[in-house]
Amino acid sequence: MRRNPPIVLLDSDPARRRVLADKLEGWYGKDFQVLQLPAGQEAVGALTG
């Protein structure tokens, strides 16, 4: 099964990130996968594997 292209959300505030992710999933959830990552080095590690 093919995955939808990602929208990557970077923010150090988990509450703010969740609110924005909910909105993006509502708007674009059928066509995109919304990924939430903390900002900074943690995100770099998560994206590079």
All heavy atoms as TSV, in Angstrom:
chain	resi	resn	atom	element	x	y	z
A	1	MET	N	N	0.834	-1.190	0.000
A	1	MET	CA	C	0.000	0.000	0.000
A	1	MET	C	C	0.879	1.255	0.000
A	1	MET	O	O	1.846	1.344	0.736
A	1	MET	CB	C	-0.907	-0.014	1.230
A	1	MET	CG	C	-1.799	1.188	1.321
A	1	MET	SD	S	-2.939	1.005	2.714
A	1	MET	CE	C	-4.008	2.325	2.347
A	2	ARG	N	N	0.528	2.195	-0.816
A	2	ARG	CA	C	1.304	3.432	-0.939
A	2	ARG	C	C	0.892	4.433	0.135
A	2	ARG	O	O	-0.287	4.646	0.376
A	2	ARG	CB	C	1.052	4.016	-2.324
A	2	ARG	CG	C	1.891	5.198	-2.616
A	2	ARG	CD	C	1.693	5.648	-4.046
A	2	ARG	NE	N	2.119	7.029	-4.117
A	2	ARG	CZ	C	1.580	7.927	-4.879
A	2	ARG	NH1	N	0.593	7.618	-5.673
A	2	ARG	NH2	N	2.003	9.158	-4.871
A	3	ARG	N	N	1.878	5.051	0.765
A	3	ARG	CA	C	1.612	6.071	1.780
A	3	ARG	C	C	1.458	7.428	1.133
A	3	ARG	O	O	2.086	7.719	0.122
A	3	ARG	CB	C	2.764	6.155	2.779
A	3	ARG	CG	C	2.801	5.028	3.729
A	3	ARG	CD	C	3.847	5.298	4.762
A	3	ARG	NE	N	3.570	4.499	5.929
A	3	ARG	CZ	C	4.212	4.617	7.059
A	3	ARG	NH1	N	5.181	5.487	7.171
A	3	ARG	NH2	N	3.904	3.867	8.073
A	4	ASN	N	N	0.649	8.249	1.752
A	4	ASN	CA	C	0.507	9.628	1.291
A	4	ASN	C	C	1.773	10.408	1.616
A	4	ASN	O	O	2.465	10.095	2.584
A	4	ASN	CB	C	-0.683	10.290	1.968
A	4	ASN	CG	C	-2.008	9.744	1.486
A	4	ASN	OD1	O	-2.086	9.155	0.428
A	4	ASN	ND2	N	-3.043	9.924	2.258
A	5	PRO	N	N	2.086	11.446	0.825
A	5	PRO	CA	C	3.256	12.273	1.132
A	5	PRO	C	C	3.067	12.960	2.486
A	5	PRO	O	O	1.938	13.257	2.886
A	5	PRO	CB	C	3.305	13.291	0.004
A	5	PRO	CG	C	2.042	13.153	-0.760
A	5	PRO	CD	C	1.367	11.900	-0.338
A	6	PRO	N	N	4.173	13.210	3.194
A	6	PRO	CA	C	4.049	13.789	4.530
A	6	PRO	C	C	4.003	15.313	4.540
A	6	PRO	O	O	4.554	15.982	3.666
A	6	PRO	CB	C	5.325	13.319	5.229
A	6	PRO	CG	C	6.322	13.228	4.121
A	6	PRO	CD	C	5.536	12.781	2.914
A	7	ILE	N	N	3.329	15.816	5.531
A	7	ILE	CA	C	3.456	17.210	5.970
A	7	ILE	C	C	4.156	17.098	7.309
A	7	ILE	O	O	3.653	16.442	8.220
A	7	ILE	CB	C	2.093	17.899	6.145
A	7	ILE	CG1	C	1.366	18.025	4.814
A	7	ILE	CG2	C	2.279	19.268	6.805
A	7	ILE	CD1	C	-0.044	18.578	4.927
A	8	VAL	N	N	5.343	17.670	7.428
A	8	VAL	CA	C	6.125	17.559	8.665
A	8	VAL	C	C	5.941	18.818	9.493
A	8	VAL	O	O	6.218	19.920	9.019
A	8	VAL	CB	C	7.622	17.323	8.366
A	8	VAL	CG1	C	8.413	17.207	9.652
A	8	VAL	CG2	C	7.803	16.086	7.505
A	9	LEU	N	N	5.485	18.634	10.702
A	9	LEU	CA	C	5.215	19.729	11.629
A	9	LEU	C	C	6.310	19.760	12.690
A	9	LEU	O	O	6.510	18.773	13.405
A	9	LEU	CB	C	3.873	19.416	12.298
A	9	LEU	CG	C	2.993	20.524	12.739
A	9	LEU	CD1	C	2.583	21.376	11.563
A	9	LEU	CD2	C	1.770	19.939	13.394
A	10	LEU	N	N	7.049	20.852	12.766
A	10	LEU	CA	C	8.113	21.001	13.754
A	10	LEU	C	C	7.753	22.126	14.718
A	10	LEU	O	O	7.511	23.257	14.291
A	10	LEU	CB	C	9.441	21.356	13.078
A	10	LEU	CG	C	10.005	20.358	12.089
A	10	LEU	CD1	C	11.204	20.950	11.384
A	10	LEU	CD2	C	10.376	19.083	12.791
A	11	ASP	N	N	7.713	21.798	15.995
A	11	ASP	CA	C	7.449	22.823	17.013
A	11	ASP	C	C	7.879	22.266	18.357
A	11	ASP	O	O	7.634	21.097	18.656
A	11	ASP	CB	C	5.961	23.182	17.041
A	11	ASP	CG	C	5.687	24.479	17.768
A	11	ASP	OD1	O	6.285	24.712	18.838
A	11	ASP	OD2	O	4.879	25.272	17.269
A	12	SER	N	N	8.502	23.075	19.177
A	12	SER	CA	C	8.954	22.615	20.483
A	12	SER	C	C	7.825	22.550	21.508
A	12	SER	O	O	7.976	21.923	22.545
A	12	SER	CB	C	10.077	23.519	20.998
A	12	SER	OG	O	9.608	24.852	21.083
A	13	ASP	N	N	6.687	23.158	21.218
A	13	ASP	CA	C	5.539	23.155	22.131
A	13	ASP	C	C	4.559	22.056	21.707
A	13	ASP	O	O	3.871	22.188	20.691
A	13	ASP	CB	C	4.855	24.515	22.094
A	13	ASP	CG	C	3.693	24.625	23.051
A	13	ASP	OD1	O	3.104	23.589	23.431
A	13	ASP	OD2	O	3.346	25.756	23.427
A	14	PRO	N	N	4.473	20.964	22.477
A	14	PRO	CA	C	3.616	19.844	22.084
A	14	PRO	C	C	2.135	20.211	21.980
A	14	PRO	O	O	1.435	19.703	21.103
A	14	PRO	CB	C	3.822	18.799	23.173
A	14	PRO	CG	C	4.923	19.276	24.024
A	14	PRO	CD	C	5.206	20.702	23.699
A	15	ALA	N	N	1.644	21.080	22.834
A	15	ALA	CA	C	0.229	21.469	22.792
A	15	ALA	C	C	-0.080	22.250	21.510
A	15	ALA	O	O	-1.074	21.987	20.835
A	15	ALA	CB	C	-0.135	22.294	24.018
A	16	ARG	N	N	0.770	23.182	21.176
A	16	ARG	CA	C	0.582	23.972	19.960
A	16	ARG	C	C	0.698	23.082	18.725
A	16	ARG	O	O	-0.053	23.205	17.760
A	16	ARG	CB	C	1.605	25.102	19.932
A	16	ARG	CG	C	1.443	26.052	18.775
A	16	ARG	CD	C	2.340	27.252	18.890
A	16	ARG	NE	N	3.718	26.891	19.167
A	16	ARG	CZ	C	4.567	27.657	19.832
A	16	ARG	NH1	N	4.195	28.835	20.294
A	16	ARG	NH2	N	5.799	27.258	20.040
A	17	ARG	N	N	1.653	22.155	18.759
A	17	ARG	CA	C	1.860	21.232	17.654
A	17	ARG	C	C	0.616	20.351	17.446
A	17	ARG	O	O	0.193	20.123	16.324
A	17	ARG	CB	C	3.086	20.366	17.953
A	17	ARG	CG	C	3.648	19.651	16.784
A	17	ARG	CD	C	4.987	18.995	17.101
A	17	ARG	NE	N	4.931	18.067	18.205
A	17	ARG	CZ	C	5.733	18.114	19.264
A	17	ARG	NH1	N	6.673	19.027	19.368
A	17	ARG	NH2	N	5.621	17.224	20.232
A	18	ARG	N	N	0.000	19.888	18.530
A	18	ARG	CA	C	-1.189	19.042	18.448
A	18	ARG	C	C	-2.373	19.799	17.845
A	18	ARG	O	O	-3.102	19.272	17.006
A	18	ARG	CB	C	-1.554	18.523	19.839
A	18	ARG	CG	C	-2.764	17.634	19.877
A	18	ARG	CD	C	-2.452	16.257	19.332
A	18	ARG	NE	N	-3.286	16.051	18.142
A	18	ARG	CZ	C	-3.041	15.220	17.159
A	18	ARG	NH1	N	-1.959	14.492	17.165
A	18	ARG	NH2	N	-3.840	15.095	16.147
A	19	VAL	N	N	-2.559	21.058	18.261
A	19	VAL	CA	C	-3.663	21.872	17.731
A	19	VAL	C	C	-3.497	22.059	16.225
A	19	VAL	O	O	-4.447	21.882	15.455
A	19	VAL	CB	C	-3.736	23.239	18.454
A	19	VAL	CG1	C	-4.677	24.194	17.737
A	19	VAL	CG2	C	-4.172	23.044	19.892
A	20	LEU	N	N	-2.303	22.398	15.803
A	20	LEU	CA	C	-2.052	22.600	14.383
A	20	LEU	C	C	-2.179	21.287	13.608
A	20	LEU	O	O	-2.751	21.255	12.520
A	20	LEU	CB	C	-0.675	23.220	14.165
A	20	LEU	CG	C	-0.335	23.608	12.740
A	20	LEU	CD1	C	-1.407	24.486	12.114
A	20	LEU	CD2	C	1.017	24.301	12.696
A	21	ALA	N	N	-1.694	20.195	14.183
A	21	ALA	CA	C	-1.802	18.893	13.525
A	21	ALA	C	C	-3.264	18.510	13.334
A	21	ALA	O	O	-3.641	17.986	12.279
A	21	ALA	CB	C	-1.070	17.831	14.327
A	22	ASP	N	N	-4.097	18.763	14.332
A	22	ASP	CA	C	-5.526	18.464	14.201
A	22	ASP	C	C	-6.149	19.236	13.043
A	22	ASP	O	O	-6.934	18.690	12.274
A	22	ASP	CB	C	-6.267	18.787	15.500
A	22	ASP	CG	C	-5.980	17.788	16.611
A	22	ASP	OD1	O	-5.462	16.686	16.324
A	22	ASP	OD2	O	-6.278	18.121	17.781
A	23	LYS	N	N	-5.800	20.509	12.927
A	23	LYS	CA	C	-6.336	21.313	11.829
A	23	LYS	C	C	-5.849	20.808	10.477
A	23	LYS	O	O	-6.633	20.679	9.538
A	23	LYS	CB	C	-5.948	22.781	12.007
A	23	LYS	CG	C	-6.687	23.445	13.131
A	23	LYS	CD	C	-6.333	24.898	13.250
A	23	LYS	CE	C	-7.101	25.512	14.405
A	23	LYS	NZ	N	-6.895	26.946	14.498
A	24	LEU	N	N	-4.562	20.525	10.382
A	24	LEU	CA	C	-4.010	20.044	9.117
A	24	LEU	C	C	-4.601	18.692	8.729
A	24	LEU	O	O	-4.891	18.454	7.560
A	24	LEU	CB	C	-2.490	19.949	9.203
A	24	LEU	CG	C	-1.750	21.282	9.228
A	24	LEU	CD1	C	-0.267	21.051	9.511
A	24	LEU	CD2	C	-1.934	22.032	7.930
A	25	GLU	N	N	-4.783	17.814	9.699
A	25	GLU	CA	C	-5.381	16.514	9.406
A	25	GLU	C	C	-6.813	16.684	8.910
A	25	GLU	O	O	-7.260	15.955	8.020
A	25	GLU	CB	C	-5.318	15.623	10.638
A	25	GLU	CG	C	-3.917	15.102	10.905
A	25	GLU	CD	C	-3.769	14.395	12.247
A	25	GLU	OE1	O	-4.742	14.351	13.036
A	25	GLU	OE2	O	-2.670	13.897	12.505
A	26	GLY	N	N	-7.535	17.633	9.479
A	26	GLY	CA	C	-8.894	17.889	9.020
A	26	GLY	C	C	-8.936	18.423	7.599
A	26	GLY	O	O	-9.806	18.056	6.806
A	27	TRP	N	N	-8.000	19.290	7.271
A	27	TRP	CA	C	-7.971	19.909	5.944
A	27	TRP	C	C	-7.375	18.983	4.886
A	27	TRP	O	O	-7.844	18.919	3.761
A	27	TRP	CB	C	-7.178	21.198	5.964
A	27	TRP	CG	C	-7.761	22.302	6.792
A	27	TRP	CD1	C	-9.069	22.506	7.096
A	27	TRP	CD2	C	-7.042	23.355	7.427
A	27	TRP	NE1	N	-9.209	23.622	7.887
A	27	TRP	CE2	C	-7.973	24.171	8.103
A	27	TRP	CE3	C	-5.695	23.687	7.504
A	27	TRP	CZ2	C	-7.611	25.296	8.827
A	27	TRP	CZ3	C	-5.332	24.810	8.224
A	27	TRP	CH2	C	-6.290	25.603	8.875
A	28	TYR	N	N	-6.278	18.313	5.236
A	28	TYR	CA	C	-5.489	17.595	4.231
A	28	TYR	C	C	-5.323	16.101	4.505
A	28	TYR	O	O	-4.597	15.415	3.790
A	28	TYR	CB	C	-4.087	18.207	4.134
A	28	TYR	CG	C	-4.086	19.672	3.845
A	28	TYR	CD1	C	-3.664	20.596	4.796
A	28	TYR	CD2	C	-4.512	20.157	2.619
A	28	TYR	CE1	C	-3.672	21.952	4.534
A	28	TYR	CE2	C	-4.520	21.513	2.344
A	28	TYR	CZ	C	-4.095	22.399	3.309
A	28	TYR	OH	O	-4.100	23.746	3.040
A	29	GLY	N	N	-5.979	15.594	5.533
A	29	GLY	CA	C	-5.760	14.219	5.980
A	29	GLY	C	C	-6.004	13.138	4.945
A	29	GLY	O	O	-5.411	12.068	5.026
A	30	LYS	N	N	-6.859	13.391	3.970
A	30	LYS	CA	C	-7.111	12.379	2.939
A	30	LYS	C	C	-5.962	12.272	1.945
A	30	LYS	O	O	-5.764	11.223	1.349
A	30	LYS	CB	C	-8.406	12.688	2.187
A	30	LYS	CG	C	-9.628	12.531	3.057
A	30	LYS	CD	C	-10.946	12.574	2.311
A	30	LYS	CE	C	-11.008	13.575	1.204
A	30	LYS	NZ	N	-12.377	13.746	0.656
A	31	ASP	N	N	-5.229	13.349	1.779
A	31	ASP	CA	C	-4.174	13.380	0.761
A	31	ASP	C	C	-2.756	13.366	1.311
A	31	ASP	O	O	-1.813	13.088	0.564
A	31	ASP	CB	C	-4.333	14.632	-0.110
A	31	ASP	CG	C	-5.669	14.646	-0.828
A	31	ASP	OD1	O	-6.054	13.602	-1.381
A	31	ASP	OD2	O	-6.337	15.699	-0.829
A	32	PHE	N	N	-2.599	13.691	2.599
A	32	PHE	CA	C	-1.267	13.790	3.194
A	32	PHE	C	C	-1.230	13.100	4.547
A	32	PHE	O	O	-2.237	12.978	5.220
A	32	PHE	CB	C	-0.857	15.265	3.397
A	32	PHE	CG	C	-0.663	16.012	2.122
A	32	PHE	CD1	C	-1.716	16.681	1.524
A	32	PHE	CD2	C	0.576	16.041	1.505
A	32	PHE	CE1	C	-1.556	17.375	0.339
A	32	PHE	CE2	C	0.754	16.728	0.314
A	32	PHE	CZ	C	-0.308	17.398	-0.271
A	33	GLN	N	N	-0.047	12.685	4.944
A	33	GLN	CA	C	0.200	12.132	6.271
A	33	GLN	C	C	0.813	13.254	7.106
A	33	GLN	O	O	1.837	13.819	6.727
A	33	GLN	CB	C	1.179	10.960	6.143
A	33	GLN	CG	C	1.568	10.336	7.434
A	33	GLN	CD	C	2.617	9.256	7.237
A	33	GLN	OE1	O	3.177	9.091	6.163
A	33	GLN	NE2	N	2.900	8.530	8.280
A	34	VAL	N	N	0.198	13.606	8.223
A	34	VAL	CA	C	0.699	14.685	9.071
A	34	VAL	C	C	1.604	14.082	10.143
A	34	VAL	O	O	1.170	13.275	10.961
A	34	VAL	CB	C	-0.452	15.482	9.718
A	34	VAL	CG1	C	0.099	16.574	10.627
A	34	VAL	CG2	C	-1.359	16.080	8.648
A	35	LEU	N	N	2.884	14.456	10.117
A	35	LEU	CA	C	3.862	13.978	11.090
A	35	LEU	C	C	4.197	15.098	12.060
A	35	LEU	O	O	4.469	16.220	11.633
A	35	LEU	CB	C	5.140	13.522	10.391
A	35	LEU	CG	C	5.008	12.438	9.340
A	35	LEU	CD1	C	6.350	12.177	8.688
A	35	LEU	CD2	C	4.453	11.166	9.957
A	36	GLN	N	N	4.229	14.775	13.340
A	36	GLN	CA	C	4.575	15.766	14.361
A	36	GLN	C	C	5.938	15.428	14.944
A	36	GLN	O	O	6.171	14.307	15.377
A	36	GLN	CB	C	3.566	15.722	15.505
A	36	GLN	CG	C	2.178	16.069	15.121
A	36	GLN	CD	C	1.280	16.019	16.331
A	36	GLN	OE1	O	1.565	16.666	17.341
A	36	GLN	NE2	N	0.216	15.251	16.253
A	37	LEU	N	N	6.825	16.413	14.949
A	37	LEU	CA	C	8.156	16.231	15.522
A	37	LEU	C	C	8.519	17.456	16.343
A	37	LEU	O	O	8.152	18.570	15.990
A	37	LEU	CB	C	9.199	16.052	14.417
A	37	LEU	CG	C	9.044	14.855	13.501
A	37	LEU	CD1	C	10.034	14.953	12.351
A	37	LEU	CD2	C	9.245	13.568	14.265
A	38	PRO	N	N	9.260	17.252	17.436
A	38	PRO	CA	C	9.747	18.408	18.174
A	38	PRO	C	C	10.782	19.151	17.335
A	38	PRO	O	O	11.423	18.564	16.464
A	38	PRO	CB	C	10.381	17.801	19.425
A	38	PRO	CG	C	10.679	16.395	19.059
A	38	PRO	CD	C	9.689	15.992	18.011
A	39	ALA	N	N	10.922	20.420	17.571
A	39	ALA	CA	C	11.897	21.223	16.828
A	39	ALA	C	C	13.312	20.899	17.310
A	39	ALA	O	O	13.522	20.400	18.404
A	39	ALA	CB	C	11.599	22.705	17.009
A	40	GLY	N	N	14.279	21.182	16.483
A	40	GLY	CA	C	15.683	21.067	16.873
A	40	GLY	C	C	16.313	19.734	16.520
A	40	GLY	O	O	15.899	19.055	15.602
A	41	GLN	N	N	17.329	19.365	17.274
A	41	GLN	CA	C	18.128	18.182	16.986
A	41	GLN	C	C	17.316	16.896	17.035
A	41	GLN	O	O	17.599	15.957	16.311
A	41	GLN	CB	C	19.296	18.088	17.949
A	41	GLN	CG	C	20.395	19.089	17.680
A	41	GLN	CD	C	21.001	18.890	16.303
A	41	GLN	OE1	O	20.598	19.521	15.326
A	41	GLN	NE2	N	21.969	18.003	16.209
A	42	GLU	N	N	16.308	16.813	17.892
A	42	GLU	CA	C	15.474	15.609	17.956
A	42	GLU	C	C	14.796	15.362	16.599
A	42	GLU	O	O	14.685	14.221	16.159
A	42	GLU	CB	C	14.424	15.739	19.044
A	42	GLU	CG	C	14.974	15.735	20.447
A	42	GLU	CD	C	13.896	15.967	21.478
A	42	GLU	OE1	O	12.897	15.233	21.468
A	42	GLU	OE2	O	14.044	16.894	22.277
A	43	ALA	N	N	14.341	16.422	15.971
A	43	ALA	CA	C	13.686	16.281	14.670
A	43	ALA	C	C	14.681	15.816	13.616
A	43	ALA	O	O	14.351	14.978	12.781
A	43	ALA	CB	C	13.054	17.609	14.254
A	44	VAL	N	N	15.880	16.350	13.643
A	44	VAL	CA	C	16.901	15.947	12.680
A	44	VAL	C	C	17.178	14.456	12.806
A	44	VAL	O	O	17.220	13.729	11.815
A	44	VAL	CB	C	18.201	16.764	12.863
A	44	VAL	CG1	C	19.323	16.216	12.000
A	44	VAL	CG2	C	17.951	18.227	12.561
A	45	GLY	N	N	17.304	13.971	14.026
A	45	GLY	CA	C	17.536	12.554	14.247
A	45	GLY	C	C	16.387	11.695	13.769
A	45	GLY	O	O	16.579	10.642	13.176
A	46	ALA	N	N	15.153	12.143	14.011
A	46	ALA	CA	C	13.975	11.388	13.586
A	46	ALA	C	C	13.861	11.346	12.068
A	46	ALA	O	O	13.443	10.335	11.499
A	46	ALA	CB	C	12.723	11.994	14.191
A	47	LEU	N	N	14.220	12.415	11.409
A	47	LEU	CA	C	14.084	12.476	9.955
A	47	LEU	C	C	15.202	11.730	9.240
A	47	LEU	O	O	15.009	11.221	8.145
A	47	LEU	CB	C	14.059	13.928	9.480
A	47	LEU	CG	C	12.796	14.706	9.848
A	47	LEU	CD1	C	12.973	16.182	9.504
A	47	LEU	CD2	C	11.576	14.135	9.144
A	48	THR	N	N	16.373	11.664	9.845
A	48	THR	CA	C	17.497	11.000	9.184
A	48	THR	C	C	17.626	9.536	9.575
A	48	THR	O	O	18.427	8.814	8.996
A	48	THR	CB	C	18.819	11.732	9.463
A	48	THR	OG1	O	19.048	11.775	10.876
A	48	THR	CG2	C	18.805	13.131	8.879
A	49	GLY	N	N	16.872	9.128	10.585
A	49	GLY	CA	C	16.752	7.729	10.912
A	49	GLY	C	C	17.778	7.154	11.771
A	49	GLY	O	O	18.010	6.070	11.951
